Amino acid sequence: MTNPNNISLNISHALEFIDGHALNIPTLKILSEQGEILDGATSPELDKETALKIYSTMRFIRLLDERMQAAQRQGRISFYMQCLGEEAAITASAAALKQDDMIMAQYREQAALHYRGFTLEQFMNQLFSNEKDLGKGRQMPVHYGSNELHYLTISSPLGTQIPQATGYAYGQKLKHIDKESGELSSEIDNVTICYFGEGAASEGDFHAGLNMAAVHKAPVIFFARNNGYAISTPADEQFKGDGIAARGVGYGIKTIRVDGADTLAVYEATKKAREIAVTTGEPVLIESIAYRLGAHSTSDDPSGYRTKDEEAEFKNSCPVARFKAWLLKQNWLDEKEDEAIKDKIREEILAALKVAEKVQKPALEELVSDVYDTPIPALKKQYEELKEHIKQYPDAYPVTAGRIK
């Protein structure tokens, strides 16, 4: 029987509606809050070197977030967003990828960037938008990008990276398609991972991106960070279905839900997701469940929409502390040495901050220097008008006015 509707032809003679929560999606958890492998769980093959690199990245990001949150409160930078509570989800997923797999992030994935080699100085230059910033000062703080590290520059609008990731991943796949059969001729070299929050999953781009990936079979890993809140909107006011994972199943995508505070579970899930993507050329959805311990950003006050008791409850599931406990049990980490390294990192972060904030801002002409190969007449006209405006009101532009030629 032909099936033009593309449905499961399961005929029933009884009137029955399927409940909205009929699909029971489990959450993969391997590591207890005390750092023990749980009964029935299998520990992933994670070597000491990789495990310590994951931990050092998580530790660095926790300390960087702490210092830069304070720097924003001091008026030294304009804006900041912490990874607090989601360090394991981001770092472990990045560790399960190849170095040259494409990362399309939202704005809380600085740990993935540092894991790949983004330096402390590069972080500071971006946060202060100085002339050494790779983005030439054109972006808000924490909107990182690195061509060298295969990390697409972050956009402020929510969800735009989701369909972009599908398209990019499909392009990665095309190199391995046999023109005659239309099938994969070899295993795909690289995949794309796309990070976003559960709030971004309410954007139309989410649905367009997932459906496109499913239909065209793009090797993209959608990594949904369900941290409980879209800024101030709790998850139960965003959607009524079973999280984000249920949507992956609805679009016909292989899907898994993981405890996002469990480094081992995230690592294993992402490693397997990548294996599926490169061998089948198809998408995978991972939903990470990890509480956002901090505010949405420095512009947010979470006390207006959640209680201190709620926050305290989830602090007991700190991903950094949990993974540290596991490392100590493996005798891969020395606690005294760890504390000494933390003190050293704090000193290095403060020193780098003091240097970066004194570096000059980019020259005004950097605004238009490489938007086009050669600036078009309209852009040149706008640039000259901007210069005249700044010259007319130099007190309003103290940093720029003195550098206009």
C-alpha positions in Angstrom: 0.0 0.0 0.0 1.4 3.4 -1.0 1.9 5.9 1.8 1.9 9.5 0.5 1.2 10.9 3.9 4.4 9.5 5.4 2.7 8.2 8.5 2.7 4.9 10.5 -0.3 3.0 9.1 -1.5 1.7 12.4 -5.3 1.4 11.9 -7.5 1.5 14.9 -11.3 1.0 15.2 -11.4 2.6 18.7 -11.7 6.4 19.3 -8.6 7.2 21.3 -6.5 10.3 21.7 -2.8 10.1 22.5 -1.9 11.9 25.7 0.6 14.8 25.3 3.0 13.1 27.7 2.5 9.5 26.4 6.2 9.4 25.4 8.3 8.8 28.5 11.8 10.1 27.8 14.5 9.0 30.3 17.4 11.1 31.5 20.8 9.6 31.2 22.8 9.9 34.5 26.1 8.1 35.2 27.7 10.1 38.0 26.1 10.7 41.5 26.4 14.1 43.2 29.1 12.5 45.3 31.2 11.5 42.3 30.4 7.8 42.3 29.4 5.7 39.2 25.7 4.9 39.8 24.5 1.3 40.0 23.7 0.0 36.5 25.6 2.8 34.8 28.7 2.3 32.6 31.6 4.7 32.9 32.7 6.1 29.5 36.1 5.5 28.1 37.6 8.8 29.3 41.3 9.0 29.5 43.1 11.0 32.3 44.5 13.7 29.9 41.0 14.5 28.5 39.4 14.3 31.9 41.8 16.8 33.4 41.5 19.1 30.4 37.7 19.1 30.9 38.1 19.9 34.6 40.7 22.6 34.0 38.4 24.2 31.5 35.4 24.1 33.8 37.5 25.5 36.7 38.9 28.3 34.5 35.4 29.3 33.2 34.0 29.3 36.8 36.7 31.7 37.9 36.5 33.9 34.8 32.8 34.2 35.2 33.2 35.2 38.8 35.7 37.9 38.0 34.0 39.3 35.0 30.6 39.4 36.7 32.3 41.6 39.3 34.0 43.7 36.6 30.6 44.5 35.1 29.3 45.6 38.5 32.3 47.9 38.8 31.5 49.5 35.5 34.6 48.1 33.7 32.7 46.2 31.1 29.1 46.8 29.9 27.6 43.3 30.0 28.4 39.7 30.9 26.7 36.3 30.9 27.9 33.4 33.1 28.0 29.7 32.3 27.3 29.0 36.0 25.8 25.6 36.6 26.2 24.5 32.9 30.0 24.1 32.8 29.7 20.3 32.4 27.1 20.4 29.7 29.2 22.8 27.5 32.7 21.5 28.3 32.1 17.8 28.1 30.1 18.1 24.9 32.9 20.1 23.3 35.4 17.5 24.4 33.5 14.7 22.6 34.0 16.5 19.3 36.9 16.8 16.9 38.8 20.0 17.1 37.7 21.1 13.6 34.0 20.3 14.0 32.0 23.5 13.7 30.5 25.1 16.8 27.5 27.4 16.5 26.8 28.7 19.9 24.2 30.9 21.6 26.0 33.0 24.2 26.7 30.9 27.2 29.2 28.5 25.7 32.6 30.2 26.5 33.8 26.9 28.0 33.6 25.2 24.6 35.8 28.0 23.1 38.3 27.8 25.9 38.5 24.0 25.6 39.6 24.5 22.0 42.3 27.0 22.9 40.8 30.5 23.1 43.3 32.2 25.5 42.7 34.4 28.5 44.0 37.4 26.6 41.6 36.7 23.7 38.7 36.6 26.2 39.7 39.9 27.7 40.2 41.6 24.4 36.7 40.7 23.3 35.1 41.7 26.6 36.7 45.1 26.5 36.2 45.5 22.7 39.7 46.8 22.3 41.8 47.0 19.1 43.1 43.4 19.7 39.6 42.0 19.7 39.2 39.5 16.8 35.7 41.0 16.2 37.2 44.6 16.0 35.0 45.8 18.8 31.8 45.4 16.8 30.1 42.9 19.1 28.7 43.0 22.6 30.8 41.4 25.3 30.6 37.5 25.3 29.7 37.4 21.6 32.8 35.5 20.7 34.0 34.1 17.4 37.1 32.4 16.1 37.7 31.2 12.6 40.8 29.4 13.7 38.9 27.4 16.3 35.8 26.7 14.1 33.5 28.7 16.4 31.0 30.8 14.5 30.6 34.4 15.8 27.6 34.6 18.1 24.6 36.6 17.2 22.4 38.4 19.8 19.0 37.4 18.1 17.8 34.1 19.6 17.8 31.0 17.4 19.4 32.3 14.2 22.2 29.8 14.5 19.8 26.8 14.4 18.9 26.8 10.7 22.4 28.1 9.9 23.8 24.9 11.6 21.5 22.7 9.5 22.7 24.4 6.3 26.3 24.3 7.2 26.1 20.6 8.3 24.4 19.7 5.0 27.3 21.3 3.2 29.7 19.2 5.2 27.8 16.1 4.1 27.7 17.0 0.4 31.4 16.2 0.0 30.6 12.6 0.8 27.5 12.0 -1.3 27.9 9.7 -4.4 26.4 11.7 -7.3 24.9 8.7 -9.0 23.3 6.8 -6.0 22.7 9.8 -3.7 24.1 7.8 -0.8 27.0 8.4 1.5 30.2 7.2 -0.2 32.3 7.5 2.9 32.1 8.5 6.6 31.6 12.2 7.1 34.7 14.0 8.3 33.1 16.7 10.4 29.8 17.6 12.0 28.3 20.8 13.4 27.1 21.2 16.9 24.5 23.9 17.6 23.9 25.1 21.2 20.8 26.9 22.3 18.6 27.3 25.3 15.1 26.0 25.8 13.8 29.6 25.4 15.3 29.7 21.9 13.4 26.5 21.1 10.3 28.7 21.2 11.6 30.6 18.2 10.4 29.7 14.7 14.0 29.2 13.6 14.1 26.1 15.9 11.3 24.4 14.1 12.5 25.3 10.7 16.0 24.2 11.5 15.0 20.8 13.0 12.6 20.0 10.2 15.1 20.9 7.5 17.8 18.8 9.2 15.4 15.8 9.6 14.1 15.9 6.0 17.5 16.5 4.3 19.5 14.4 6.8 22.1 16.9 7.9 24.8 15.7 10.3 24.1 18.3 13.0 24.0 17.8 16.7 21.3 20.0 18.3 22.3 20.6 21.9 19.4 22.1 23.8 20.3 23.6 27.2 17.2 23.3 29.3 18.2 25.3 32.3 14.7 26.1 33.6 14.3 29.7 32.6 14.2 31.8 29.4 15.4 35.0 31.1 12.6 35.3 33.7 10.1 32.9 32.1 10.0 29.5 33.8 9.8 26.4 31.5 6.3 25.6 32.5 5.1 28.9 31.1 7.1 28.3 27.9 5.8 24.9 26.8 3.5 22.1 28.0 5.2 19.2 26.3 7.8 16.9 27.8 10.8 19.3 27.5 12.6 19.8 24.2 13.5 16.1 23.7 9.9 15.2 22.7 10.1 17.7 19.8 13.1 15.9 18.4 11.1 12.7 18.3 8.2 14.5 16.8 10.5 15.7 13.9 11.8 12.1 13.4 15.3 12.9 14.9 17.3 10.5 17.1 17.0 12.1 20.6 18.5 11.7 24.1 18.1 13.6 27.3 21.0 13.8 29.7 21.7 15.2 33.2 23.6 18.3 32.1 25.4 18.6 35.5 26.9 15.1 34.9 30.2 15.4 32.9 30.4 11.7 32.1 26.8 11.5 30.9 27.2 14.5 28.6 30.5 13.3 27.2 29.2 9.8 26.5 25.9 11.1 24.9 27.7 13.6 22.7 30.4 11.1 21.6 27.6 8.7 20.6 25.7 11.5 18.9 28.7 12.4 16.8 29.2 8.8 15.8 25.6 8.6 14.6 26.0 11.8 12.6 29.2 10.9 10.8 28.1 7.3 10.0 24.5 8.0 8.9 24.7 11.6 8.0 21.6 12.3 10.1 20.9 14.8 12.9 20.7 14.1 16.6 19.1 16.1 19.4 20.5 16.2 22.9 18.5 17.9 25.7 20.7 18.8 28.6 19.0 19.3 32.0 21.1 21.6 34.2 19.8 24.5 36.4 21.0 28.0 35.6 22.7 28.8 38.9 23.3 32.5 38.1 21.2 35.3 36.6 20.4 35.2 32.9 22.9 38.1 32.4 24.2 41.1 34.3 21.0 42.9 33.2 18.8 40.4 35.1 17.8 40.0 38.7 16.5 36.4 39.3 15.2 37.3 42.8 12.2 38.7 41.0 11.1 35.3 39.7 12.6 32.6 41.8 13.4 32.0 45.5 16.6 31.6 47.3 15.5 28.2 48.6 15.1 27.0 45.0 18.6 28.2 44.1 20.1 26.6 47.2 18.4 23.3 46.3 20.2 23.1 43.0 23.6 24.4 44.3 24.0 20.9 45.8 24.3 19.6 42.2 27.2 21.7 41.2 28.7 20.2 38.0 32.3 21.3 38.8 32.2 19.9 42.4 30.7 16.6 41.1 33.3 16.0 38.5 36.1 17.0 40.9 34.9 14.4 43.4 35.1 11.8 40.6 38.6 12.9 39.7 39.7 12.7 43.3 38.4 9.1 43.5 40.5 8.2 40.4 43.6 9.7 42.1 43.9 12.0 39.0 43.7 15.2 41.0 45.4 16.5 44.1 43.1 18.8 46.2 45.9 21.0 47.6 47.4 21.5 44.2 44.0 22.3 42.8 43.4 25.1 45.3 46.9 26.5 44.6 46.1 26.5 40.8 42.8 28.3 41.5 44.6 31.1 43.3 47.1 31.4 40.4 44.3 31.6 37.8 42.5 34.3 39.8 45.7 36.3 39.8 46.2 35.8 36.0 42.6 36.8 35.3 42.9 40.0 37.2 46.3 40.8 35.6 44.9 40.2 32.1 41.9 42.3 32.9 44.1 45.3 33.9 46.1 45.0 30.7 43.1 44.6 28.3 41.1 47.6 29.7 44.1 49.9 28.9 44.4 48.8 25.3 43.1 51.3 22.8 39.7 50.9 21.2 39.6 50.0 17.5 40.1 52.8 15.0 36.8 54.3 13.8 37.5 53.1 10.2 37.4 49.5 11.4 33.6 49.8 11.4 33.5 49.6 7.6 37.0 48.3 6.6 36.0 44.8 5.7 32.2 44.8 5.6 32.6 44.8 1.8 35.7 44.1 -0.2 35.6 47.8 -1.1 33.3 50.1 0.9 30.3 51.0 -1.3 29.4 54.7 -1.8 26.5 54.6 0.7 28.7 53.2 3.4 31.5 55.8 2.7 28.9 58.5 3.0 27.6 57.2 6.3 31.1 56.9 7.6 31.9 60.6 6.7 28.7 61.7 8.4 29.6 59.8 11.5 33.0 61.4 11.7 31.4 64.9 11.4 28.9 64.0 14.1 31.6 62.9 16.5 33.7 66.1 15.7 30.6 68.2 16.5 30.0 66.4 19.8 33.5 65.3 21.1 32.5 65.3 24.7 29.9 62.6 24.0 32.5 60.4 22.4 35.7 60.9 24.5 37.4 57.6 23.5 36.8 58.1 19.7 37.0 61.8 19.2 40.7 62.2 19.8 41.6 59.5 17.2 39.6 60.7 14.2 41.9 61.6 11.4 
